[in-house]
């Protein structure tokens, strides 16, 4: 009796696999693929050949995707699912976009080819500047035309996405039109940034793809020198160490810039920052600078009712950012934050820093003459561990470390401590369904457990808890300066992206950099700059509320009241402190690691 086609193909594939030395348990993984191929409209022989090709491709790529948190058999099973799920979409070409980061370069240059080899779907993954990603996204929102089939878009827009209705809530998509294209091994609970991509309605709107925090960076080797420790304590009366508060950070900045001045014949500085009038100057503040000073309220992932942008929300409706409306964007803590930024930039950073943008300033600490940086993104980690750098030892270990950010005098327990960027896959309703389904497959592929650990080790932007707990990350940790220890610690939950209080990120974010730049240039005082910013934000909020396009969570401004009324209420906005520089407080880095879980 002759074999039916699917059984015959499975037997042929089994025989071929045995000749190649594959384990039989891996062969079973391909069974579903062969059955799909046999039932297609292609000739039986061609279908079998295609199935074998996809399985062989998966085998080859799985060898590339090492190490992994999955066994090889589990990796092959996960890849087999992608091959099977892609069958009705095979032959399509889609276009996606993200900002230019090492992680996304790996996706664009390597993972698109792997995805094509395993699914038959071709992806063009464009890499452009972050601002350009937002511009393309806005164009698609406003025109309804399909510019890209998916975006890796910061979760900072979660308040925008949850209100406007342009974005497909992934929770709905997974349960509906994307169900057949949702991997059984997706494991949403494994994503460490999922709370950042969840709207006020409890729905997940975006899938995290890469994640990095804004932490404190310092020269561990300099801080460990006994001569510098002795000198610092003689001047300031407490030990040189990781600063717990802004007072200590300022003392350390002054110490290196004005007392030490030179190390090994090189002029050194106690602080690094940037100050050029440029859109990136806005990120310097919207990325939680005000919350680090203590301007907002307690609450994780974001302060409620007042967040780190100084926007007050009541019953999900933004009601104002000016102190006279209950906001804190121009309150004493916000003004203090701006003044400290300007003071430190002028007094303690290299002279050229004031004329730099974010991207120009980023590589400077790696040059070896910066003692510390309060506002340092872990996305620079990969560039800080390169062989031959002035900040890397001969054995490949870093001379620097990262640590929790110090907080300002207005900060209190229960508040967020800093910013965390979570670039996340975002699907638009204006994207045709088939293209959206194909893009969803690609988004899951580049975040799949089969390869996510390998991607994390390349880009150092972890998204899965299972990857962080892997032995491979433990082995890599000594060369990463504290990155693994930070992300394994519960302390990481105090570093969060912009939250749901911000109803239209693009419209509001553009207000920040121009106002900050006016203060940096000396055209206006810090108070005047923040007053103008708060007023402009309120105007935008008022327009958004008047248009009524944001539904029941759209803005509805509070009537203005005397500022003293709001400053007398509990929480933010907070009244001016009599002493904005309490005693400096530091902690030894090695002791910090032992107690990190208690932060």
C-alpha positions in Angstrom: 0.0 0.0 0.0 1.5 3.4 -1.1 2.1 6.1 1.5 0.0 9.3 1.4 1.9 12.3 0.3 2.4 14.0 3.8 3.6 10.8 5.3 6.0 10.2 2.4 7.4 13.7 2.7 7.9 13.2 6.4 9.7 9.9 5.8 11.9 11.4 3.2 12.8 14.3 5.4 13.5 11.9 8.3 15.9 9.9 6.1 17.7 13.0 4.9 18.0 14.4 8.5 19.4 11.1 9.8 22.1 11.2 7.0 23.0 14.7 8.1 23.3 13.5 11.7 20.3 15.5 13.1 18.6 14.1 16.2 15.2 12.4 15.5 13.5 14.6 18.2 14.3 17.6 16.0 12.7 16.0 13.0 9.3 16.0 14.6 9.4 19.8 14.7 9.0 19.9 10.9 5.9 17.7 10.7 3.5 20.6 10.8 5.4 22.4 8.1 5.3 19.4 5.8 1.6 18.9 6.3 1.0 22.6 5.4 3.2 22.2 2.3 1.5 19.1 1.2 -1.9 20.8 1.4 -0.9 23.8 -0.7 -1.7 24.4 -4.3 1.9 23.8 -5.4 2.9 20.4 -6.9 3.6 17.9 -4.2 7.3 17.5 -5.0 7.8 21.3 -4.9 5.9 21.7 -1.7 8.1 19.0 0.0 11.2 20.7 -1.4 10.1 24.1 0.0 9.4 22.6 3.4 12.8 20.9 3.6 14.4 24.2 2.5 12.7 26.2 5.3 13.5 23.6 7.9 17.1 23.5 6.7 17.3 27.3 6.9 15.9 27.2 10.4 18.6 24.6 11.4 21.3 26.9 10.0 20.0 30.0 11.7 19.5 28.3 15.0 23.2 27.5 15.0 23.8 31.3 14.6 21.4 32.2 17.4 23.6 30.9 20.2 23.5 31.2 23.1 19.8 31.0 23.7 17.5 30.5 26.7 15.9 27.7 24.7 17.3 24.2 23.9 18.1 23.6 20.3 15.0 21.5 19.9 12.8 24.3 21.4 14.4 26.8 19.0 13.7 24.6 16.0 10.1 24.2 17.2 9.7 27.9 17.6 11.1 28.6 14.2 8.9 25.8 12.7 5.9 27.7 14.0 7.0 30.9 12.2 7.4 28.9 8.9 3.9 27.4 9.3 2.2 30.7 10.3 3.8 32.6 7.4 2.5 30.2 4.7 -0.5 32.3 3.7 1.6 35.4 3.6 4.7 33.9 1.8 6.1 36.0 -1.0 5.1 39.3 0.5 7.5 42.2 0.9 6.9 44.6 3.8 8.5 47.8 5.1 9.3 48.7 8.8 11.3 51.4 10.4 13.2 52.1 13.6 15.7 54.6 14.9 19.4 53.8 14.4 20.7 51.8 17.3 23.1 48.8 17.4 20.2 46.5 18.2 18.2 47.7 15.2 21.3 47.4 13.0 21.5 43.8 13.9 17.8 43.4 13.0 18.1 45.3 9.8 21.3 43.6 8.5 20.9 40.1 9.9 17.5 39.2 11.2 15.6 40.4 8.1 17.6 37.7 6.2 16.9 35.1 8.8 13.2 36.0 8.7 13.1 35.7 4.9 14.9 32.4 5.0 12.6 30.9 7.5 9.2 32.5 6.4 9.6 33.5 2.8 8.5 37.1 3.7 10.9 39.8 2.8 11.4 42.8 5.1 13.0 46.1 4.4 13.9 47.5 7.8 14.8 51.1 7.5 17.0 52.9 10.1 16.5 56.6 10.5 16.8 59.2 13.3 14.4 59.0 16.2 12.8 62.4 15.3 12.3 61.1 11.7 10.5 58.0 13.0 8.0 60.3 14.9 7.6 62.4 11.8 6.7 59.3 9.6 4.4 58.1 12.3 2.6 61.4 12.5 2.3 61.5 8.7 0.6 58.1 8.7 -1.7 59.1 11.6 -2.8 62.3 9.9 -3.0 61.1 6.3 -4.3 57.6 6.8 -1.8 56.5 4.1 0.3 53.5 4.9 3.8 54.9 5.1 5.3 51.8 7.0 3.8 48.5 7.9 5.2 48.7 11.5 7.2 51.1 13.6 9.6 50.7 16.5 8.3 53.6 18.3 9.2 54.7 21.9 6.7 53.8 24.5 6.8 57.5 25.4 3.8 57.8 23.1 1.7 55.4 25.1 -0.6 58.3 26.2 -1.0 59.3 22.6 -1.6 55.9 21.2 -4.2 55.0 23.9 -6.2 58.2 23.3 -6.2 58.8 19.5 -7.2 55.4 18.2 -4.7 55.3 15.4 -2.8 52.3 16.8 -4.1 48.8 17.0 -4.2 47.6 20.6 -2.1 44.4 20.6 -4.3 42.9 23.2 -7.2 43.2 20.8 -5.2 42.1 17.8 -3.9 39.0 19.5 -7.4 38.0 20.4 -8.8 38.8 17.0 -7.3 39.4 13.5 -3.8 38.5 14.7 -4.7 35.3 16.6 -3.5 32.9 13.9 -0.3 34.9 13.6 0.5 35.1 17.3 3.3 32.8 18.5 2.4 30.3 21.3 5.8 31.1 22.8 5.4 34.9 22.7 5.2 34.9 26.6 4.2 38.6 27.2 4.8 38.3 30.9 8.5 37.7 30.2 8.9 41.3 28.7 10.3 43.6 31.4 8.8 46.7 29.9 5.3 45.6 29.3 3.9 48.0 32.0 5.3 50.8 29.9 3.4 49.8 26.8 0.1 49.4 28.6 -2.6 52.1 28.4 -4.8 53.4 31.1 -7.5 51.0 29.8 -5.3 48.1 30.7 -4.6 47.1 27.1 -1.1 46.4 25.7 -0.5 48.7 22.7 3.1 48.0 21.8 5.6 45.1 22.0 9.0 46.0 23.6 11.9 45.5 21.2 14.8 47.2 22.9 15.2 48.9 26.3 17.8 51.0 28.0 18.0 53.2 31.1 19.3 56.6 32.0 21.7 56.0 34.9 24.7 57.5 36.7 28.1 56.8 35.2 31.5 57.2 36.9 35.2 56.3 36.8 35.4 53.5 39.2 39.2 53.4 39.0 39.5 57.1 40.0 37.0 56.8 42.8 39.0 53.9 44.2 42.3 55.8 44.4 43.3 56.3 48.0 44.9 59.7 47.4 41.7 61.0 45.8 39.5 59.5 48.5 41.6 61.2 51.2 41.6 64.5 49.4 37.9 64.5 48.9 37.0 63.6 52.5 39.4 66.3 53.7 37.6 68.9 51.7 33.9 67.8 51.9 33.8 65.8 55.2 32.4 62.6 53.8 33.6 59.7 51.6 34.1 59.8 47.9 31.6 57.3 46.4 28.5 56.9 44.4 26.3 60.0 45.0 22.9 59.3 46.6 21.7 62.9 46.2 22.4 65.9 43.9 24.3 67.6 46.7 27.0 64.9 46.6 27.0 64.9 42.8 27.7 68.6 42.8 30.5 68.2 45.3 32.1 65.4 43.3 31.8 67.5 40.1 33.4 70.5 41.8 36.2 68.2 43.3 37.3 66.8 39.9 36.9 70.0 37.9 38.3 72.6 40.4 40.5 70.6 42.8 41.9 67.6 41.0 42.0 69.2 37.5 44.6 66.8 36.1 45.1 63.0 36.2 48.1 61.5 34.5 48.8 64.8 32.8 45.3 65.0 31.3 42.8 67.8 32.1 39.7 66.1 33.7 36.2 67.3 34.4 33.7 66.3 37.0 30.6 66.5 34.8 29.5 65.9 31.2 26.4 67.1 29.4 25.2 68.9 26.3 23.5 72.3 25.7 23.1 73.1 22.0 19.8 74.5 20.9 18.6 71.3 19.2 15.6 69.0 19.5 17.8 66.6 21.6 17.9 69.2 24.3 14.2 68.5 24.9 14.9 64.8 25.6 17.4 66.0 28.2 14.4 67.2 30.2 11.4 65.1 29.2 13.5 62.0 29.9 12.6 62.4 33.6 15.0 65.2 34.7 12.2 66.9 36.6 11.2 63.7 38.4 14.9 63.1 39.3 14.8 66.5 41.0 11.5 65.5 42.7 9.0 67.7 40.8 6.2 65.2 40.5 4.3 62.8 42.7 4.9 59.3 44.0 3.9 56.4 41.7 5.4 53.7 39.6 5.7 53.7 36.6 4.8 57.4 36.7 3.7 59.9 39.3 0.0 60.4 39.9 -1.7 62.7 39.8 1.3 64.8 38.7 3.9 63.2 36.4 7.5 64.0 35.5 6.4 66.5 32.8 4.5 68.4 35.5 1.2 67.4 34.0 -1.7 66.8 36.4 -4.3 64.1 35.6 -7.6 63.6 37.2 -9.7 60.5 36.2 -7.4 60.0 33.2 -8.0 63.6 32.0 -5.0 66.0 31.9 -6.1 69.1 33.7 -3.0 71.3 33.5 0.7 71.7 33.8 0.9 75.2 35.3 1.0 75.5 39.1 -2.1 77.6 38.9 -3.9 74.6 37.5 -2.4 72.1 39.9 0.5 71.2 37.6 4.2 71.4 38.4 6.0 72.2 35.2 6.9 75.7 36.5 6.9 74.9 40.2 10.0 75.4 42.5 11.3 71.8 41.9 11.2 72.2 38.1 12.9 75.6 38.2 15.5 74.1 40.6 16.1 71.3 38.1 16.7 73.7 35.2 19.0 75.9 37.3 21.1 72.9 38.4 21.4 71.7 34.8 22.7 75.1 33.6 25.0 75.6 36.6 26.7 72.3 36.3 27.0 72.6 32.5 28.8 76.0 32.9 31.0 75.2 35.9 32.0 71.6 35.7 31.7 70.3 32.1 34.3 70.7 29.3 33.8 74.1 27.6 32.8 72.5 24.3 29.9 70.6 25.9 27.6 73.7 25.8 27.7 73.6 22.0 27.1 69.8 21.6 24.0 67.8 20.8 23.0 64.5 22.4 24.7 62.4 19.7 27.9 64.6 19.8 28.2 64.4 23.6 27.5 60.7 23.9 31.0 59.4 23.0 32.9 62.0 25.1 33.2 60.0 28.4 34.8 57.1 26.5 37.7 59.5 25.7 38.9 59.2 29.3 38.7 62.7 30.8 35.3 62.7 32.4 34.9 61.6 36.1 31.1 61.2 36.2 27.9 61.8 34.3 24.5 62.1 36.0 22.5 61.6 32.8 24.0 58.7 30.9 22.1 56.2 28.7 23.0 52.6 28.9 22.6 52.3 25.2 26.2 53.6 25.1 27.4 50.5 26.9 28.4 48.7 23.8 30.6 51.6 22.7 32.2 51.9 26.1 33.6 48.4 26.2 35.6 48.4 23.0 39.2 47.2 23.2 41.8 50.0 23.2 39.5 52.7 24.7 41.0 54.9 27.5 38.2 53.7 29.8 38.8 49.9 29.3 41.5 47.8 31.1 43.9 45.6 29.2 41.8 42.5 30.3 38.7 44.0 28.7 37.0 45.0 31.9 35.8 48.6 32.2 37.4 51.3 34.3 33.9 52.7 34.8 30.7 51.6 36.4 27.0 52.5 36.1 24.9 53.0 39.2 21.4 54.3 40.2 20.9 58.0 39.5 21.2 60.4 42.5 18.0 62.3 43.3 17.3 66.0 44.0 16.1 67.5 47.3 12.4 67.5 46.3 12.4 63.7 45.6 10.8 61.3 48.1 10.4 57.5 48.4 8.0 56.0 46.0 8.8 58.4 43.1 10.4 57.3 39.9 14.1 57.8 39.9 14.9 58.1 36.2 14.1 57.4 32.7 14.0 54.2 30.7 13.6 54.1 26.9 11.5 51.2 25.6 11.5 51.1 21.8 8.4 49.1 20.9 6.7 47.6 17.9 3.6 49.6 17.0 1.0 48.6 14.4 -1.3 51.1 12.8 -5.0 50.7 11.9 -4.3 52.3 8.5 -2.0 49.5 7.5 -3.8 46.9 5.4 -4.6 43.8 7.4 -2.3 41.3 5.5 0.7 43.7 5.8 -0.1 44.2 9.5 -0.2 40.5 10.0 3.1 40.0 8.3 4.7 42.9 10.3 3.4 41.3 13.5 5.1 38.1 12.6 8.4 40.0 12.0 8.0 41.9 15.3 7.6 38.6 17.2 10.5 37.0 15.3 13.0 39.7 16.3 11.9 39.4 19.9 11.5 35.6 20.0 13.2 33.6 22.7 15.2 31.7 20.1 17.3 34.7 19.4 16.5 37.4 22.0 19.5 36.5 24.2 21.9 36.7 21.2 20.4 40.0 20.2 20.7 41.3 23.8 24.4 40.3 23.9 25.0 42.3 20.7 22.9 45.4 21.4 22.9 45.3 25.2 19.3 46.5 25.3 17.5 43.7 27.2 13.8 43.1 26.9 13.2 39.7 28.4 13.7 38.7 32.1 14.6 35.1 31.0 17.6 36.6 29.0 18.7 38.6 32.0 18.8 35.5 34.2 20.7 33.4 31.7 24.2 32.1 32.5 25.6 33.8 29.4 24.6 37.2 30.9 26.2 36.3 34.2 29.4 35.4 32.4 29.3 38.7 30.5 28.4 40.9 33.5 32.0 41.8 34.6 32.6 43.5 31.3 29.4 45.5 31.3 30.0 47.8 34.3 26.8 47.1 36.3 24.3 46.7 33.5 23.3 43.2 34.3 23.2 43.9 38.0 20.9 46.9 37.5 18.5 45.0 35.2 18.3 42.0 37.5 17.5 44.2 40.5 13.9 45.2 41.4 15.4 48.7 41.5 14.9 48.9 37.7 11.2 49.5 38.2 11.9 53.0 39.4 13.3 53.9 35.9 10.4 54.3 33.5 9.5 56.0 30.2 7.1 58.9 29.7 3.7 57.8 30.9 0.0 58.1 30.1 -0.4 61.6 31.5 1.0 63.0 28.3 -1.9 62.9 25.7 0.1 64.0 22.6 3.8 63.4 22.9 4.8 64.9 19.5 2.9 68.1 20.1 4.0 68.6 23.6 7.6 67.4 23.4 8.5 70.0 20.8 7.8 72.8 23.3 10.6 71.8 25.6 13.9 72.3 23.8 13.2 75.8 22.6 12.3 77.0 26.1 15.3 75.2 27.7 17.6 76.7 25.1 16.3 80.2 25.8 17.3 79.8 29.4 20.7 78.2 28.5 21.5 81.2 26.3 20.6 83.7 29.0 17.7 85.2 27.1 15.4 84.4 30.0 15.7 83.1 33.6 14.9 79.5 34.5 11.6 80.6 36.1 10.6 82.5 33.0 11.5 79.6 30.8 9.4 77.2 32.8 6.5 79.6 33.1 6.4 79.9 29.3 6.7 76.1 28.9 3.9 75.5 31.3 1.7 78.1 29.6 2.4 76.6 26.2 1.6 73.1 27.4 -1.7 74.3 28.8 -2.6 75.9 25.5 -1.9 72.6 23.6 -3.9 70.7 26.2 -6.8 73.1 25.9 -6.9 72.8 22.1 -6.8 69.0 22.3 -9.6 69.0 24.8 -11.7 71.5 22.7 -11.4 69.4 19.6 -12.8 66.4 21.5 -10.8 63.8 19.5 -9.2 62.1 22.5 -12.4 60.7 24.0 -13.2 60.4 27.6 -9.5 60.7 28.6 -9.0 63.9 26.6 -7.8 67.1 28.4 -10.2 69.2 30.5 -8.2 72.1 32.1 -8.8 73.1 35.7 -9.8 76.7 36.3 -6.8 78.8 37.4 -6.4 79.4 41.1 -3.8 81.2 43.1 -0.5 79.3 43.0 -0.3 79.3 46.8 -3.5 77.2 47.0 -1.9 74.4 45.1 1.5 74.7 46.8 -0.2 74.2 50.1 -1.8 70.9 49.0 -0.1 67.6 49.7 2.2 66.3 46.9 3.1 68.1 43.7 3.4 71.0 43.0 5.7 71.3 46.0 6.6 74.6 47.7 10.2 75.9 47.6 12.6 74.4 50.1 14.5 76.7 52.4 17.6 74.6 51.8 17.9 73.1 48.3 21.4 71.7 49.1 21.1 69.2 52.0 24.4 67.4 53.2 25.9 65.3 50.5 25.5 61.6 50.8 27.4 58.8 49.1 27.7 55.0 49.2 30.6 52.7 48.2 29.9 51.0 44.9 30.8 47.6 46.1 28.5 48.0 49.1 25.8 49.2 46.8 25.9 46.0 44.8 25.3 44.0 47.9 22.2 46.1 48.9 20.9 46.9 45.4 17.7 44.8 45.9 16.7 47.1 48.8 16.9 50.3 46.7 
